[in-house]
Amino acid sequence: MQELAREQYLAYAGFKGTAELQAVYERHAGVLTPDSLALVRETWRDGDEESEEWRGARLLLAWQVEAHVQRRLARLEEREIAWEASATVLLPDGRRLPYQRVTIEIANCADRQERLSIERARAGVVAAELAPIRQERFQRERDDVESLDIAGGYLSTFDTLSGIRLEPLVDACRAFLSDTQPMWDDSMRESVRRRLRIAPAEAHRSDALALFRAPEFDPWFPADGMEPAIRRQIAEMGLDPEAGGRVRFDTGERDGKRSRAFCAPVRVPQEVYLVLRPHGGQADWRALLHELGHALHFANVQEDYPFEYRWLGDNSVTEAYAMLFDHLLHAPRWLARFSELGKADLGAFRRSAGFEELHFLRRYCAKLIYERALYGGKVPWSALPELYVDILSDATGFRYDAADAFVDVDPGFYAARYLRAWQLQAVLQEALTERFDDDWFRNPRAGPWIVREMFAEGQRELADELSLRIARRALGFAPLVRATESLLAAS
């Protein structure tokens, strides 16, 4: 796991052209044998569901299944990483743009026609070169998981190994989309007309990238002030932002670095990388806070915990910690103290943040509904691109491109993890506010408590178990709806 994580970090951070994953799997082939899978499966099936042994066995079985599949997909993943690092997009004016910079360029482009031109060129390259690799990946993943015969089909296997009940979550997503439709229609129409000066019916996903980039707020979120301000805030809550040297910051520009920020826990908890490629403005501040939440979590896991509790588990938990930190950009007191935003612009910024929050919640609800069809096996592969466009476009109001039907998917129902993380962070936010007041983020008692009660446990617990232990509350969308309504009504 350390070798795989290091390879992926070096490739995604732009230090290598690709990740040499197949060689890692070959060196450690003895870990992933039919016997090792059978051993863990037997321990899990015969264990007491209330015991720590059974909990650990479930995590190890989920890891064995994922690792077996990833080993078979390693060649495809290497191809994908290499393609993303080297691919270029030929623009109509003759310029060639590195693929990794395309979303940055679109988000920063004020000229809508140029933005659409870049997007069309990107979609053409993706459809011709990347989408076939990704489609093959998902076809093989689904077939390989089902061939292991853990719990029947792919969906039931996910439920069994993850501890997440997928169908109730999908139903809750449909209800959320229905319940928030009027609020979304009002917000979307107003923002698109006022800020992009186009009719809502014309809006494309590339317009959404520019809209949420929100360059009008850049003066209050300067690049040179970002790290010092965030490091100061973490110190004020009683934590070392570098966790005694275990967290390493990589936040500069580099050719080949992924445009999407990420955290790479290479050795848990001793060596964790926070990687960000600058886009500009508040988007970078949010991304840095998000990845710092991950990094501080992994860097503060109990070192004597077994492998499965340090490395594995319900990623809804670490995503919730990341969102707990990035949602600080919604807090008036945090903004007043750590950004350069003045009182006169605070309401406008928070309303913009509420619009973005509602968009991403609706987008991920739609993604989960679509991915349920992708992995479910009842929709032909050839019909999925049209279904993707319909579901995502209907949910967000922005027109999506069929080229992204297999590209805009995080494997293994990761959208479910994100949605449960949103729900969990809302519960944790309320619990921290009750315990340490509204400015818990600068209370020197809060940081050590968070480390002791939350980070140190790794991902031993499921998100709903953690919610009940910390706050005695069940997960749901209601707290998110309340928080979003409050942001949209900010004055």
VOVEXGU-437856 format. One record per residue (C-alpha): residue in three letters; x, y, z. Coordinates in steps of 0.02 Angstrom, whole numbers. Layout:
<pts>
PT  code       x       y       z
PT   ALA       X       Y       Z
...
</pts>
This chain:
<pts>
PT  code       x       y       z
PT   MET       0       0       0
PT   GLN     145     118      37
PT   GLU     226      81    -130
PT   LEU      62     103    -225
PT   ALA      26     266    -136
PT   ARG     201     333    -172
PT   GLU     188     289    -356
PT   GLN      21     376    -370
PT   TYR      82     528    -274
PT   LEU     237     549    -385
PT   ALA     134     532    -544
PT   TYR     -13     643    -494
PT   ALA     103     775    -421
PT   GLY     197     787    -586
PT   PHE     362     706    -535
PT   LYS     337     555    -650
PT   GLY     252     531    -817
PT   THR     156     380    -752
PT   ALA     140     266    -602
PT   GLU     224      97    -613
PT   LEU      85       1    -528
PT   GLN     101    -169    -611
PT   ALA     277    -190    -543
PT   VAL     217    -155    -366
PT   TYR      82    -288    -380
PT   GLU     207    -413    -448
PT   ARG     328    -383    -304
PT   HIS     190    -417    -179
PT   ALA      92    -550    -273
PT   GLY      86    -662    -120
PT   VAL     -29    -539     -31
PT   LEU    -165    -559    -163
PT   THR    -190    -745    -187
PT   PRO    -351    -848    -188
PT   ASP    -295    -917     -20
PT   SER    -277    -745      60
PT   LEU    -449    -695      -4
PT   ALA    -525    -858      58
PT   LEU    -444    -838     230
PT   VAL    -514    -664     257
PT   ARG    -684    -711     187
PT   GLU    -695    -860     306
PT   THR    -647    -754     457
PT   TRP    -778    -626     410
PT   ARG    -918    -752     375
PT   ASP    -886    -850     535
PT   GLY    -858    -702     650
PT   ASP    -968    -617     779
PT   GLU   -1034    -457     702
PT   GLU   -1014    -368     869
PT   SER    -829    -410     883
PT   GLU    -676    -310     834
PT   GLU    -612    -462     740
PT   TRP    -765    -461     628
PT   ARG    -751    -272     601
PT   GLY    -570    -289     550
PT   ALA    -608    -439     440
PT   ARG    -741    -343     345
PT   LEU    -618    -203     310
PT   LEU    -484    -326     257
PT   LEU    -606    -419     144
PT   ALA    -659    -256      61
PT   TRP    -475    -215      35
PT   GLN    -437    -388     -34
PT   VAL    -579    -373    -159
PT   GLU    -526    -198    -211
PT   ALA    -343    -246    -223
PT   HIS    -381    -401    -327
PT   VAL    -479    -293    -448
PT   GLN    -351    -151    -447
PT   ARG    -212    -274    -486
PT   ARG    -305    -331    -640
PT   LEU    -339    -151    -689
PT   ALA    -161     -88    -656
PT   ARG    -114     -85    -839
PT   LEU    -266      21    -882
PT   GLU    -234     138    -736
PT   GLU     -54     163    -792
PT   ARG    -117     206    -966
PT   GLU    -241     329    -896
PT   ILE    -113     416    -785
PT   ALA      12     426    -927
PT   TRP    -121     495   -1045
PT   GLU    -176     630    -923
PT   ALA       5     683    -894
PT   SER      50     696   -1079
PT   ALA    -112     733   -1174
PT   THR    -140     901   -1255
PT   VAL    -296     985   -1324
PT   LEU    -283    1072   -1493
PT   LEU    -382    1233   -1489
PT   PRO    -462    1313   -1644
PT   ASP    -332    1453   -1644
PT   GLY    -191    1326   -1661
PT   ARG    -132    1329   -1479
PT   ARG    -102    1167   -1387
PT   LEU    -156    1163   -1207
PT   PRO     -99    1027   -1085
PT   TYR    -250     924   -1036
PT   GLN    -211     948    -851
PT   ARG    -231    1137    -870
PT   VAL    -393    1136    -970
PT   THR    -514    1150    -822
PT   ILE    -406    1288    -748
PT   GLU    -411    1384    -912
PT   ILE    -599    1362    -930
PT   ALA    -632    1419    -752
PT   ASN    -524    1574    -776
PT   CYS    -592    1619    -948
PT   ALA    -708    1770    -948
PT   ASP    -750    1758   -1134
PT   ARG    -894    1635   -1150
PT   GLN    -864    1593   -1333
PT   GLU    -682    1555   -1298
PT   ARG    -735    1452   -1147
PT   LEU    -855    1349   -1253
PT   SER    -722    1329   -1387
PT   ILE    -597    1258   -1262
PT   GLU    -732    1144   -1192
PT   ARG    -779    1076   -1364
PT   ALA    -597    1038   -1400
PT   ARG    -577     953   -1231
PT   ALA    -733     847   -1255
PT   GLY    -674     791   -1426
PT   VAL    -508     729   -1360
PT   VAL    -589     646   -1209
PT   ALA    -718     555   -1316
PT   ALA    -586     491   -1436
PT   GLU    -447     444   -1316
PT   LEU    -490     442   -1130
PT   ALA    -672     385   -1126
PT   PRO    -634     214   -1207
PT   ILE    -502     179   -1074
PT   ARG    -622     227    -936
PT   GLN    -767     126   -1007
PT   GLU    -658     -29   -1017
PT   ARG    -605       3    -838
PT   PHE    -783       4    -771
PT   GLN    -837    -145    -874
PT   ARG    -692    -247    -808
PT   GLU    -714    -186    -630
PT   ARG    -896    -239    -626
PT   ASP    -858    -409    -703
PT   ASP    -709    -441    -589
PT   VAL    -802    -399    -428
PT   GLU    -947    -511    -474
PT   SER    -828    -653    -520
PT   LEU    -763    -657    -340
PT   ASP    -937    -710    -281
PT   ILE    -937    -617    -116
PT   ALA   -1121    -570    -111
PT   GLY   -1191    -595    -286
PT   GLY   -1197    -442    -398
PT   TYR   -1093    -283    -390
PT   LEU   -1224    -182    -296
PT   SER   -1252    -312    -160
PT   THR   -1065    -337    -143
PT   PHE   -1043    -150    -116
PT   ASP   -1178    -149      18
PT   THR   -1102    -298     106
PT   LEU    -921    -240     108
PT   SER    -947     -53     133
PT   GLY   -1078     -60     269
PT   ILE   -1176      69     167
PT   ARG   -1354      32     112
PT   LEU   -1354     100     -64
PT   GLU   -1539      95    -110
PT   PRO   -1601     200      38
PT   LEU   -1465     327       0
PT   VAL   -1517     335    -183
PT   ASP   -1698     359    -128
PT   ALA   -1644     499     -10
PT   CYS   -1551     580    -156
PT   ARG   -1707     577    -263
PT   ALA   -1806     656    -122
PT   PHE   -1672     788     -94
PT   LEU   -1674     835    -279
PT   SER   -1864     850    -275
PT   ASP   -1870     947    -110
PT   THR   -1737    1073    -161
PT   GLN   -1795    1098    -341
PT   PRO   -1887    1264    -309
PT   MET   -1741    1333    -208
PT   TRP   -1620    1279    -345
PT   ASP   -1724    1351    -487
PT   ASP   -1729    1521    -404
PT   SER   -1544    1523    -361
PT   MET   -1485    1456    -528
PT   ARG   -1587    1576    -634
PT   GLU   -1533    1727    -533
PT   SER   -1347    1683    -530
PT   VAL   -1332    1635    -713
PT   ARG   -1422    1790    -774
PT   ARG   -1334    1911    -658
PT   ARG   -1157    1843    -659
PT   LEU   -1142    1760    -829
PT   ARG   -1271    1867    -921
PT   ILE   -1344    1719   -1015
PT   ALA   -1514    1634   -1014
PT   PRO   -1519    1486    -893
PT   ALA   -1574    1370   -1033
PT   GLU   -1409    1405   -1123
PT   ALA   -1297    1362    -975
PT   HIS   -1163    1230   -1003
PT   ARG   -1056    1139    -876
PT   SER    -907    1244    -932
PT   ASP   -1009    1396    -879
PT   ALA   -1026    1318    -707
PT   LEU    -837    1305    -692
PT   ALA    -820    1491    -727
PT   LEU    -966    1535    -615
PT   PHE    -899    1443    -463
PT   ARG    -724    1509    -491
PT   ALA    -802    1676    -434
PT   PRO    -656    1791    -482
PT   GLU    -747    1943    -412
PT   PHE    -695    1883    -238
PT   ASP    -510    1858    -281
PT   PRO    -449    2019    -197
PT   TRP    -507    1953     -29
PT   PHE    -422    1783     -51
PT   PRO    -245    1825    -108
PT   ALA    -129    1683    -158
PT   ASP      15    1744     -50
PT   GLY     -95    1755     104
PT   MET    -176    1583      88
PT   GLU     -53    1468     175
PT   PRO      -4    1591     314
PT   ALA    -187    1624     358
PT   ILE    -237    1441     359
PT   ARG     -83    1387     455
PT   ARG    -120    1524     584
PT   GLN    -299    1464     604
PT   ILE    -246    1283     630
PT   ALA    -119    1338     761
PT   GLU    -251    1441     851
PT   MET    -359    1286     873
PT   GLY    -214    1199     958
PT   LEU    -144    1096     813
PT   ASP      19    1093     718
PT   PRO     -27    1113     533
PT   GLU     121    1001     487
PT   ALA      85     875     625
PT   GLY     266     871     681
PT   GLY     331     854     503
PT   ARG     215     714     453
PT   VAL     114     827     335
PT   ARG     212     894     185
PT   PHE     138    1039      85
PT   ASP     156    1041    -105
PT   THR      56    1192    -164
PT   GLY     155    1266    -309
PT   GLU     135    1259    -499
PT   ARG     217    1111    -588
PT   ASP     195    1041    -763
PT   GLY     108     873    -757
PT   LYS      29     905    -586
PT   ARG    -154     859    -576
PT   SER    -274    1006    -583
PT   ARG    -378     923    -446
PT   ALA    -302     944    -272
PT   PHE    -272     784    -174
PT   CYS    -201     711     -15
PT   ALA     -79     565     -28
PT   PRO     -59     465     134
PT   VAL      99     371      83
PT   ARG     138     304     257
PT   VAL       1     318     388
PT   PRO      26     415     498
PT   GLN     209     457     466
PT   GLU     212     529     288
PT   VAL      64     623     212
PT   TYR      70     740      62
PT   LEU     -49     884      28
PT   VAL     -46     926    -158
PT   LEU    -129    1077    -239
PT   ARG    -107    1154    -411
PT   PRO    -160    1337    -400
PT   HIS    -317    1395    -491
PT   GLY    -332    1561    -402
PT   GLY    -443    1647    -274
PT   GLN    -560    1568    -147
PT   ALA    -562    1402    -243
PT   ASP    -382    1374    -190
PT   TRP    -419    1420      -9
PT   ARG    -562    1296      -5
PT   ALA    -457    1160     -87
PT   LEU    -313    1187      35
PT   LEU    -429    1178     185
PT   HIS    -511    1020     115
PT   GLU    -348     928      86
PT   LEU    -279     988     252
PT   GLY    -428     906     338
PT   HIS    -378     742     255
PT   ALA    -194     765     294
PT   LEU    -218     806     478
PT   HIS    -333     657     495
PT   PHE    -211     531     422
PT   ALA     -61     609     510
PT   ASN    -145     593     681
PT   VAL    -209     414     671
PT   GLN    -150     307     816
PT   GLU      15     235     760
PT   ASP     -11      72     853
PT   TYR    -179      37     770
PT   PRO    -184    -114     654
PT   PHE    -163     -89     467
PT   GLU    -349     -99     430
PT   TYR    -394      44     549
PT   ARG    -252     157     491
PT   TRP    -269     131     303
PT   LEU    -442      63     266
PT   GLY    -623      93     314
PT   ASP    -768     205     267
PT   ASN    -693     351     170
PT   SER    -851     449     211
PT   VAL    -761     485     374
PT   THR    -603     565     305
PT   GLU    -707     658     175
PT   ALA    -815     726     316
PT   TYR    -660     790     406
PT   ALA    -602     872     244
PT   MET    -773     954     221
PT   LEU    -776    1009     403
PT   PHE    -622    1113     364
PT   ASP    -671    1176     191
PT   HIS    -842    1228     257
PT   LEU    -753    1354     368
PT   LEU    -768    1467     215
PT   HIS    -954    1474     256
PT   ALA    -926    1538     433
PT   PRO    -941    1729     453
PT   ARG    -820    1734     599
PT   TRP    -690    1631     507
PT   LEU    -703    1742     353
PT   ALA    -690    1900     458
PT   ARG    -535    1840     549
PT   PHE    -435    1745     418
PT   SER    -486    1814     247
PT   GLU    -479    1994     189
PT   LEU    -667    1997     155
PT   GLY    -751    2152     228
PT   LYS    -924    2164     305
PT   ALA    -995    2248     149
PT   ASP    -956    2095      42
PT   LEU    -984    1958     169
PT   GLY   -1167    1929     125
PT   ALA   -1133    1918     -62
PT   PHE    -992    1794     -35
PT   ARG   -1096    1683      79
PT   ARG   -1243    1684     -42
PT   SER   -1123    1633    -180
PT   ALA   -1056    1495     -67
PT   GLY   -1233    1434     -33
PT   PHE   -1270    1427    -219
PT   GLU   -1111    1326    -248
PT   GLU   -1150    1211    -102
PT   LEU   -1325    1173    -167
PT   HIS   -1256    1143    -341
PT   PHE   -1129    1016    -283
PT   LEU   -1252     926    -171
PT   ARG   -1374     910    -316
PT   ARG   -1233     861    -434
PT   TYR   -1175     720    -319
PT   CYS   -1351     659    -289
PT   ALA   -1369     647    -478
PT   LYS   -1199     563    -495
PT   LEU   -1249     428    -372
PT   ILE   -1413     396    -463
PT   TYR   -1320     383    -628
PT   GLU   -1181     273    -556
PT   ARG   -1314     158    -483
PT   ALA   -1365     127    -664
PT   LEU   -1185     112    -725
PT   TYR   -1141     -24    -600
PT   GLY   -1314    -103    -595
PT   GLY   -1297    -193    -760
PT   LYS   -1473    -163    -824
PT   VAL   -1431     -16    -938
PT   PRO   -1327     -59   -1094
PT   TRP   -1156      23   -1096
PT   SER   -1202     109   -1259
PT   ALA   -1352     194   -1176
PT   LEU   -1257     262   -1026
PT   PRO   -1189     422   -1107
PT   GLU   -1365     484   -1148
PT   LEU   -1426     436    -975
PT   TYR   -1279     529    -896
PT   VAL   -1320     688    -992
PT   ASP   -1504     679    -946
PT   ILE   -1481     646    -760
PT   LEU   -1340     771    -728
PT   SER   -1413     907    -838
PT   ASP   -1586     892    -760
PT   ALA   -1516     900    -583
PT   THR   -1401    1048    -608
PT   GLY   -1476    1148    -752
PT   PHE   -1305    1149    -836
PT   ARG   -1288    1050    -997
PT   TYR   -1168     904    -979
PT   ASP   -1069     820   -1119
PT   ALA   -1090     636   -1163
PT   ALA    -900     622   -1180
PT   ASP    -888     626    -989
PT   ALA   -1006     482    -952
PT   PHE    -861     368    -900
PT   VAL    -738     506    -854
PT   ASP    -845     599    -726
PT   VAL    -857     445    -615
PT   ASP    -755     407    -459
PT   PRO    -743     216    -450
PT   GLY    -829     110    -321
PT   PHE    -977     224    -282
PT   TYR    -864     356    -208
PT   ALA   -1008     478    -236
PT   ALA   -1096     387     -94
PT   ARG    -948     422      19
PT   TYR    -953     607     -26
PT   LEU   -1139     620      10
PT   ARG   -1125     534     179
PT   ALA    -976     646     215
PT   TRP   -1081     800     182
PT   GLN   -1210     734     303
PT   LEU   -1080     690     434
PT   GLN    -988     857     426
PT   ALA   -1153     947     458
PT   VAL   -1179     842     615
PT   LEU    -999     866     672
PT   GLN   -1011    1053     641
PT   GLU   -1164    1064     754
PT   ALA   -1080     957     888
PT   LEU    -920    1061     888
PT   THR   -1021    1222     897
PT   GLU   -1118    1156    1047
PT   ARG    -957    1102    1135
PT   PHE    -838    1244    1088
PT   ASP    -954    1386    1027
PT   ASP    -970    1464     854
PT   ASP    -785    1499     839
PT   TRP    -731    1321     881
PT   PHE    -604    1335     741
PT   ARG    -496    1450     849
PT   ASN    -529    1372    1018
PT   PRO    -364    1297    1078
PT   ARG    -459    1156    1164
PT   ALA    -548    1104    1004
PT   GLY    -399    1041     905
PT   PRO    -334     917    1036
PT   TRP    -513     855    1065
PT   ILE    -538     827     878
PT   VAL    -375     730     869
PT   ARG    -417     624    1021
PT   GLU    -600     588     984
PT   MET    -601     587     794
PT   PHE    -435     586     699
PT   ALA    -348     458     810
PT   GLU    -480     326     770
PT   GLY    -433     322     586
PT   GLN    -583     251     495
PT   ARG    -620     110     615
PT   GLU    -803     166     625
PT   LEU    -932     190     490
PT   ALA    -992     369     463
PT   ASP   -1160     334     546
PT   GLU   -1074     253     696
PT   LEU    -961     404     717
PT   SER   -1110     521     705
PT   LEU   -1201     429     843
PT   ARG   -1046     423     955
PT   ILE    -997     605     936
PT   ALA   -1166     689     919
PT   ARG   -1299     557     955
PT   ARG   -1382     601     789
PT   ALA   -1423     501     633
PT   LEU   -1361     553     462
PT   GLY   -1480     641     342
PT   PHE   -1498     786     222
PT   ALA   -1604     897     337
PT   PRO   -1456     987     421
PT   LEU   -1382    1022     250
PT   VAL   -1544    1098     187
PT   ARG   -1551    1211     340
PT   ALA   -1371    1267     320
PT   THR   -1392    1301     134
PT   GLU   -1550    1401     160
PT   SER   -1457    1505     289
PT   LEU   -1315    1541     167
PT   LEU   -1433    1588      25
PT   ALA   -1524    1708     140
PT   ALA   -1364    1790     205
PT   SER   -1367    1979     213
</pts>
